[in-house]
Amino acid sequence: MLTTCSAHGLTYDPALHSGCVLCRRSTAPPKRSRATLYVWLGVFAFVAIGGTGIFLLIKHLQNVRTTRAETFAKKDDAEREQRQAPVTTIAPAPLPSALPLVGAVGADADGYPTQYVDRPAFRSLLWHRKHADLSRYFEKLQSDFEADSRREYWMEDATATFESAEPELKEQLDEWVTATPQSFAPYLARAAHWVAVALARRGGKYAGETSKASFAAMEEAFGYAQEDLTKALAIRPKLVAARGIEIEIHSNVSERARMKAALHAALAVCRSCYIVRTRYIQSLEPRWGGSYAEMAAFATDAARAKNPRMRLLPGFIDRDKARLLWAEKKLGDALAAIDRACALGDGWSFLALRGRIRNARGELPQALADLDRAAAVRPGEPSVLFDRARVYTAMKRAEPAGRDLLAGLRVDPTDSNGRAIFDAIVGSLAYEGWEHYKAGRRDDALRVLDLANDLAPSNRYVLQRRSWIVTGAPYGSDAGPDIAALEAAVKASPDDFRALQSLDYALAPQGKFDRIVAMWTDYLARHPHDGPAYRERGGANFHLKKLDDARADYARACELGVSEGCIRAEQLEATSRGTAK
């Protein structure tokens, strides 16, 4: 039914509309102006853009955080890998034909044998895969210890031989385990390796500066070490050397109860043993959660054992104090503290620390005397050799520094101290060799540069200088080698290595490599164990493109102690594998 609007006279259907058209228009919402619309559009755009910007900013910050974390993790991984990498490639020591004990037969004032383990020889046995000999020698040393506890250093040093972190060592130890799985020896040696790996993974920084990943990697390696120790002890329960490693593991992860249990297990076997007590008393240092009072009480209790060497144990308290004072650069106080320790007797670690402190004080002759004595008390200890090499370097005595560095790296090629001094010593050797050459001392120059080459077989600077000197030209001379004179020297002295080497280096630029090979082949027929001669013939065979012959020569040179031979053989082997692919 239609209704008429009283205001406007228009009709409308109330079922459909609330009023006439004009009434509806008068009550409709007012239209917004364009300006208002633009304002609202602007506000919307600002909010939208701002929200997007905030979102993008948050995403950017998250990406930056992720990138930084990934970069840090990669850097952390790279640093751990670097700490485990060998400082250099060094050829193995001569292969022993009997139990590697060296030194005079006898005993010192405390009743300890003056013979000691030849650690490089043990490493050489592993390098040459003499697994049966290795296990037999380890078992002999353990039996000797069980018969007389004063021989405890023999097992300690044989085990410590493999306390190095390079990945290649694990592969060699795995082969040893596979070859003689019934012997405790390869498990004990591999446990020592895993401890070195753990400490290298952790690094030497303070705990607050060390990543969680490094700690986790350390604990993983300790776990592998403990597995091997458990196997070794199951085979030979009286392995006190294994208990010492257990103490070190538990100390580093703050497991005091297990540390104490390992000590008690060791003392149940050997009440008079000294070395395992030195490991334990160091774990009682305040930095590891112990105290000097605990250390003193432990030393007092140990004094009741029938071993005069126990008199040295209280010195570890002053040794720790000296180390802390040294770190604070309070060198006078540090020296006074370590003097108190040294007054107890010739503890090698006390003497070594005093040598380091005296070196820091610039007292080089006194430092050298301390380290000479430490090396006499503890022959072949890499840490002492590296410390002494540092002092020799400060005294500008490059050749003895290089010999100590080489001896230390032959046992532990990943040692951080050896790594720290390596470049400086190689550089000093190169300089000293050249100074000998300039002064007309050719033999001295070649001897020093050969040592530099043994340490750094890929150093081009060393190789170039040695090559120049070998040709025999006087310093400052532009004259080429007198080949006729060199040939006459070889004819007069066919067994003089230097004469042949000089002729070799003079003929090489002329491409007469066939003649060089024949010359060295003739020489090697009379001197089959001359490693450098194989290296020189290998170089000539390489230039003749006889790569298999070159690789065989370099490998033989490596076996005979020539580090450059090891590098060249490895390079040719890698080339051969690449060609095969």
C-alpha positions in Angstrom: 0.0 0.0 0.0 1.5 3.4 -1.1 1.9 6.3 1.3 2.2 10.0 0.5 5.0 12.0 2.1 3.5 15.0 4.0 6.7 17.0 3.6 7.3 16.6 -0.1 4.0 15.1 -1.4 5.7 12.2 -3.0 4.4 8.7 -2.7 6.5 5.6 -1.6 6.0 2.1 -0.5 6.7 1.9 3.3 7.4 -1.9 3.0 10.3 -1.0 0.8 11.5 2.4 1.9 11.6 4.5 5.1 10.6 7.6 3.3 10.3 9.4 -0.1 13.3 9.9 -2.3 13.9 13.4 -1.0 13.7 12.3 2.7 16.2 9.5 2.1 18.6 11.9 0.5 18.4 14.3 3.4 19.3 11.5 5.9 22.1 9.8 3.8 25.7 10.1 5.0 27.4 13.2 3.6 29.8 12.6 0.7 33.5 12.9 1.7 35.5 15.6 0.0 38.4 14.6 -2.3 40.8 16.2 0.2 39.6 13.9 3.0 39.8 10.9 0.7 43.4 11.8 -0.2 44.3 12.2 3.5 42.9 8.8 4.3 44.6 7.3 1.3 47.9 8.9 2.5 47.4 7.5 6.0 46.7 4.1 4.6 49.8 4.2 2.4 52.0 5.5 5.2 50.8 2.7 7.5 51.2 0.1 4.8 54.7 1.3 3.7 55.8 1.7 7.3 54.6 -1.7 8.2 56.3 -3.2 5.2 59.5 -1.3 6.1 59.4 -2.5 9.7 58.8 -6.0 8.5 61.7 -5.8 6.0 63.9 -4.2 8.7 63.1 -7.1 11.1 63.8 -9.6 8.3 67.1 -7.8 7.5 68.2 -7.9 11.1 67.3 -11.5 11.3 69.3 -12.2 8.1 72.3 -10.2 9.4 72.2 -12.2 12.7 72.0 -15.4 10.8 74.8 -14.4 8.4 77.0 -13.3 11.3 76.3 -16.6 13.1 77.1 -18.6 10.0 80.3 -16.5 9.5 81.3 -17.0 13.1 80.6 -20.7 12.9 82.7 -21.0 9.7 85.5 -19.1 11.2 85.3 -21.2 14.4 85.4 -24.4 12.3 88.4 -23.0 10.3 90.3 -22.1 13.4 89.8 -25.6 14.9 90.9 -27.2 11.6 93.9 -24.9 11.5 94.9 -25.9 15.1 94.9 -29.6 14.0 96.8 -29.0 10.8 100.5 -29.9 10.8 102.8 -26.9 10.8 104.8 -28.4 8.0 105.7 -31.7 6.4 108.7 -33.4 8.0 110.1 -36.7 6.9 110.2 -39.6 9.4 113.2 -40.3 11.5 115.4 -43.4 10.7 113.6 -46.6 11.3 114.8 -48.4 14.4 115.8 -52.1 14.3 115.3 -52.7 18.0 113.4 -51.4 21.0 113.8 -47.6 20.7 115.6 -46.8 24.0 118.5 -44.5 23.7 121.0 -43.0 26.2 123.5 -44.4 28.6 122.5 -47.4 30.7 122.3 -46.6 34.3 120.2 -44.7 36.9 120.0 -41.2 38.3 120.1 -40.2 42.0 116.4 -41.1 42.4 116.9 -44.5 40.9 115.2 -43.7 37.6 116.9 -45.1 34.4 119.0 -42.8 32.4 117.9 -44.5 29.2 114.9 -42.9 27.6 112.4 -43.5 24.8 113.3 -42.3 21.3 110.0 -40.7 20.4 110.7 -39.9 16.7 111.7 -43.6 16.3 108.3 -44.6 17.5 106.6 -42.2 15.1 108.8 -43.6 12.3 107.6 -47.2 13.2 104.0 -46.1 12.7 104.8 -44.2 9.5 106.4 -47.3 8.1 103.4 -49.4 9.3 105.5 -51.6 11.5 102.5 -52.5 13.6 103.6 -55.8 15.0 106.9 -54.2 16.2 105.1 -51.3 17.7 102.8 -53.5 19.8 105.6 -55.7 20.8 107.7 -52.7 22.0 104.8 -51.2 23.9 104.1 -54.5 25.6 107.8 -54.9 26.5 107.9 -51.4 28.0 104.8 -52.1 30.1 106.2 -55.3 31.3 109.4 -53.5 32.3 107.3 -51.0 34.2 105.4 -53.6 36.0 108.7 -55.2 37.1 110.1 -51.8 38.3 107.9 -48.7 38.7 111.0 -46.4 38.3 110.6 -47.2 34.6 107.3 -45.3 34.5 108.7 -42.7 32.1 109.2 -45.2 29.4 105.5 -46.0 29.0 104.6 -42.3 29.6 106.9 -41.2 26.8 106.0 -44.0 24.3 102.3 -43.0 24.8 102.9 -39.3 24.6 104.7 -39.9 21.2 101.2 -40.0 19.7 99.8 -37.0 21.6 99.5 -35.0 18.4 96.3 -33.7 16.7 96.8 -34.1 12.9 94.0 -36.0 11.2 96.6 -38.1 9.2 97.8 -39.6 12.5 94.3 -41.0 13.3 94.3 -42.9 10.0 97.7 -44.4 10.8 96.5 -45.4 14.3 93.3 -46.9 12.9 95.5 -49.1 10.7 97.5 -50.1 13.8 94.3 -51.0 15.7 93.1 -53.2 12.8 96.5 -54.9 12.5 96.9 -55.8 16.2 93.4 -55.6 17.8 94.4 -58.0 20.6 97.1 -55.6 21.9 96.4 -52.7 24.3 99.1 -50.6 22.6 97.2 -49.1 19.6 94.2 -48.2 21.8 96.4 -46.5 24.3 98.2 -44.6 21.5 95.0 -43.6 19.8 93.6 -42.4 23.2 96.6 -40.1 23.5 95.9 -38.8 20.0 92.2 -38.1 20.8 93.3 -36.1 23.9 95.5 -33.9 21.7 92.6 -33.5 19.3 90.3 -32.5 22.1 92.7 -29.8 23.4 93.3 -28.5 19.9 89.6 -28.3 19.2 89.1 -26.3 22.4 92.0 -24.0 21.8 94.0 -22.0 24.3 91.7 -19.1 24.9 89.8 -18.4 28.2 86.5 -20.2 28.6 84.5 -17.0 28.1 86.3 -16.5 24.7 85.7 -20.1 23.6 82.6 -21.1 21.6 80.1 -23.7 22.7 80.8 -25.6 19.5 84.5 -25.8 20.5 83.7 -27.2 23.9 81.3 -29.7 22.3 83.9 -30.8 19.8 86.4 -31.2 22.7 84.1 -33.3 24.7 83.3 -35.5 21.7 87.1 -36.2 21.2 87.4 -36.9 25.0 84.6 -39.4 24.6 86.5 -41.3 21.9 89.6 -41.2 24.0 87.8 -42.7 26.9 86.4 -45.5 24.7 89.9 -46.4 23.7 91.2 -46.3 27.2 88.5 -48.6 28.4 89.5 -51.1 25.7 93.2 -50.8 26.6 92.6 -51.3 30.3 90.4 -54.3 29.6 93.3 -55.9 27.9 96.0 -54.7 30.3 94.5 -53.7 33.7 97.8 -52.4 35.1 98.2 -49.6 32.6 98.9 -46.7 34.9 99.7 -44.5 31.8 96.1 -44.9 30.8 94.9 -43.8 34.3 97.0 -40.7 33.9 95.2 -39.8 30.6 91.9 -40.4 32.3 92.8 -37.9 35.0 93.6 -35.3 32.3 90.2 -36.0 30.6 88.2 -35.7 33.8 90.1 -32.6 34.9 89.2 -30.8 31.7 85.5 -31.5 32.0 85.4 -30.9 35.8 84.5 -34.5 36.8 86.2 -34.5 40.2 84.8 -37.9 41.4 85.9 -39.7 38.3 89.3 -38.0 38.4 89.8 -39.2 42.0 88.6 -42.7 41.0 91.3 -42.9 38.2 94.0 -41.9 40.7 93.0 -44.5 43.2 92.9 -47.2 40.5 96.5 -46.1 39.5 97.8 -46.1 43.0 96.2 -49.5 43.7 98.6 -50.8 41.0 101.6 -48.6 41.8 101.7 -46.9 45.1 105.2 -45.4 44.4 104.4 -44.0 41.0 105.2 -40.3 40.6 104.0 -39.2 37.1 100.3 -40.0 37.8 100.5 -37.9 40.9 101.9 -35.0 39.0 98.9 -35.1 36.7 96.5 -35.2 39.7 98.1 -32.4 41.7 97.9 -30.1 38.7 94.2 -30.9 38.4 93.9 -29.5 42.0 95.0 -26.0 41.0 92.5 -23.3 41.8 91.7 -22.6 38.2 90.3 -26.2 38.0 88.2 -25.8 41.2 90.8 -27.0 43.7 93.0 -25.0 46.1 96.6 -24.7 47.2 95.6 -26.3 50.5 94.4 -29.4 48.7 97.6 -29.5 46.7 99.7 -29.2 49.8 97.7 -32.0 51.6 98.0 -34.2 48.5 101.8 -33.6 48.4 102.2 -34.4 52.1 100.3 -37.7 51.7 102.4 -38.7 48.7 105.6 -38.1 50.6 104.9 -41.3 52.5 105.4 -43.3 49.4 108.8 -44.9 48.9 110.0 -42.7 46.1 112.4 -39.8 46.7 111.0 -37.9 43.7 107.8 -37.2 45.7 109.8 -34.3 47.2 109.1 -32.3 44.0 105.3 -32.4 44.4 105.0 -29.3 46.6 106.8 -27.4 43.9 103.7 -27.5 41.7 102.1 -25.0 44.0 104.8 -22.5 43.4 104.9 -23.4 39.7 101.2 -22.5 39.4 101.8 -19.2 41.3 104.7 -18.4 39.0 102.6 -19.0 35.9 99.9 -16.7 37.1 102.4 -14.0 38.1 104.1 -14.3 34.7 100.7 -13.9 33.0 100.3 -10.6 35.0 103.8 -9.6 33.8 105.1 -9.6 37.4 108.3 -11.2 36.3 110.3 -10.6 39.4 107.7 -12.2 41.7 107.2 -15.0 39.1 110.9 -15.8 39.2 111.0 -15.8 43.0 108.1 -18.3 43.0 109.6 -20.7 40.5 113.0 -20.4 42.3 111.3 -22.0 45.3 110.1 -24.9 43.2 113.5 -25.4 41.6 115.1 -25.5 45.0 113.3 -28.8 45.7 115.3 -30.5 42.9 115.5 -30.9 39.1 111.9 -31.0 38.2 112.0 -30.5 34.4 108.8 -28.5 34.2 110.0 -26.2 36.9 113.3 -25.6 35.0 111.4 -25.1 31.8 109.1 -22.5 33.3 112.1 -20.7 34.9 113.7 -20.7 31.5 110.6 -19.1 29.9 110.4 -16.4 32.7 114.1 -15.6 32.3 113.7 -15.4 28.6 110.9 -12.8 29.1 113.2 -10.9 31.4 115.9 -10.8 28.8 118.2 -13.1 30.8 119.1 -15.3 27.8 122.2 -17.1 29.1 120.4 -18.1 32.3 117.3 -19.1 30.4 119.4 -21.3 28.1 121.1 -22.9 31.1 117.7 -23.8 32.6 116.4 -25.2 29.4 119.6 -27.2 28.8 119.1 -28.8 32.2 115.4 -29.4 31.5 116.3 -31.1 28.3 118.9 -33.3 30.1 116.4 -34.3 32.7 113.6 -34.9 30.2 115.2 -35.7 26.9 113.1 -35.4 23.7 110.3 -33.4 25.4 108.8 -31.3 22.6 107.7 -28.4 24.8 111.3 -28.0 26.2 112.7 -28.1 22.7 110.4 -25.4 21.5 111.2 -23.2 24.5 114.9 -23.6 23.9 114.5 -22.9 20.2 112.8 -19.6 21.2 115.8 -18.7 23.4 118.3 -19.6 20.6 116.3 -17.4 18.2 116.5 -14.5 20.7 120.3 -15.1 20.9 120.5 -15.0 17.0 121.6 -18.6 16.9 119.5 -19.9 14.1 121.1 -23.3 13.5 120.6 -24.8 17.0 117.1 -23.2 17.1 116.3 -24.9 13.8 117.6 -28.3 15.1 115.4 -28.0 18.2 112.4 -27.0 16.2 112.8 -29.9 13.8 113.2 -32.4 16.6 110.1 -31.1 18.3 107.9 -31.0 15.2 109.0 -34.5 14.3 107.1 -35.7 17.4 104.3 -33.2 17.5 103.8 -31.3 14.2 100.7 -29.5 15.5 102.1 -27.9 18.6 101.0 -24.3 19.0 104.4 -23.2 20.3 106.1 -24.8 17.4 103.7 -23.1 15.1 104.3 -19.7 16.7 108.1 -19.7 16.1 108.2 -21.6 12.8 108.3 -18.7 10.3 110.8 -16.7 12.4 113.2 -19.6 12.6 113.0 -20.5 8.9 113.6 -16.9 8.1 116.6 -16.7 10.4 118.1 -19.9 8.9 117.8 -18.4 5.4 119.5 -15.2 6.5 122.2 -17.0 8.4 122.9 -19.3 5.5 123.2 -16.4 3.1 125.5 -14.6 5.5 127.8 -17.7 5.6 127.8 -17.6 1.8 128.7 -13.9 1.6 131.6 -14.6 3.9 132.9 -17.4 1.7 131.8 -20.2 4.0 130.0 -22.3 1.4 129.8 -25.6 3.4 128.3 -23.8 6.4 125.9 -22.0 4.1 124.6 -25.3 2.6 124.4 -27.0 5.9 122.2 -24.2 7.3 120.0 -24.0 4.2 119.6 -27.8 4.1 118.2 -27.5 7.7 115.9 -24.7 6.5 114.8 -27.0 3.6 114.1 -29.9 6.0 111.8 -27.6 8.0 110.2 -25.8 5.0 110.6 -28.0 1.9 108.3 -25.9 -0.2 109.9 -22.5 0.7 110.9 -21.1 -2.7 113.2 -18.5 -1.2 115.2 -21.2 0.6 115.3 -23.4 -2.5 116.5 -20.6 -4.7 119.3 -19.5 -2.4 120.5 -23.1 -1.9 120.4 -23.7 -5.6 122.5 -20.6 -6.2 125.1 -21.6 -3.7 125.3 -25.2 -4.9 126.4 -24.0 -8.3 129.6 -22.7 -6.7 129.7 -19.2 -7.9 131.4 -16.8 -5.4 129.2 -14.2 -3.8 128.9 -11.1 -6.1 130.1 -12.9 -9.2 128.1 -12.9 -12.4 130.2 -15.8 -13.9 128.4 -19.0 -14.7 129.5 -22.3 -13.4 132.7 -23.8 -14.7 131.4 -27.1 -15.9 134.8 -28.4 -16.9 136.1 -27.8 -13.4 133.0 -29.4 -11.8 133.4 -32.5 -14.0 137.0 -32.7 -13.0 135.9 -32.5 -9.3 133.5 -35.4 -9.8 136.0 -37.5 -11.6 138.5 -36.9 -8.7 135.9 -37.6 -6.0 133.0 -39.7 -7.4 131.6 -40.3 -3.9 131.5 -36.6 -2.9 127.8 -35.7 -2.8 128.4 -32.0 -3.0 130.6 -32.3 -6.1 127.9 -34.3 -7.9 125.2 -31.9 -6.7 127.2 -28.9 -8.1 127.6 -30.6 -11.5 123.9 -31.6 -11.5 122.8 -28.0 -10.9 125.2 -26.7 -13.6 124.0 -29.3 -16.2 120.3 -28.8 -15.5 119.9 -25.4 -17.3 121.4 -27.1 -20.4 118.6 -29.8 -20.2 121.1 -32.7 -19.8 118.9 -34.6 -17.5 119.7 -38.1 -19.0 123.3 -37.5 -18.0 122.3 -36.3 -14.5 120.2 -39.4 -13.9 123.1 -41.7 -15.0 125.4 -39.8 -12.7 123.2 -40.2 -9.7 122.3 -43.9 -10.5 126.0 -44.7 -10.5 126.5 -42.9 -7.1 123.4 -44.6 -5.5 124.8 -48.0 -6.5 127.5 -47.3 -4.0 125.4 -45.2 -1.5 121.9 -46.8 -1.5 120.8 -45.0 1.7 121.6 -41.5 0.7 118.3 -39.7 0.8 119.3 -36.4 -0.8 120.8 -38.3 -3.8 117.3 -39.9 -4.5 115.8 -36.4 -4.2 118.2 -35.0 -6.9 117.7 -38.0 -9.2 113.9 -37.6 -8.7 114.2 -34.0 -9.9 116.0 -35.1 -13.1 113.5 -37.9 -13.8 110.7 -35.4 -13.3 112.1 -33.1 -16.0 112.4 -36.1 -18.3 108.7 -36.7 -17.8 109.4 -40.1 -16.2 106.9 -39.4 -13.5 106.7 -43.0 -12.1 110.5 -43.0 -11.6 110.4 -39.5 -10.1 107.7 -40.5 -7.6 109.6 -43.6 -6.6 112.8 -41.6 -6.1 111.0 -39.0 -4.0 109.3 -41.6 -1.9 112.6 -43.3 -1.2 114.1 -39.9 -0.3 111.2 -39.3 2.1 111.7 -42.7 3.7 115.4 -41.8 4.3 114.5 -38.6 6.1 114.3 -35.9 3.3 111.3 -33.7 3.9 111.3 -32.3 0.4 111.0 -35.9 -0.9 107.8 -36.3 1.0 106.3 -33.2 -0.5 107.3 -34.0 -4.0 106.1 -37.6 -3.8 102.8 -36.5 -2.4 102.4 -33.9 -5.2 103.1 -36.5 -7.9 100.7 -39.0 -6.3 98.0 -36.3 -6.3 98.7 -35.6 -9.9 98.5 -39.3 -10.7 95.2 -39.6 -9.0 93.9 -36.6 -10.8 94.9 -38.0 -14.2 93.3 -41.3 -13.4 90.0 -39.5 -12.7 
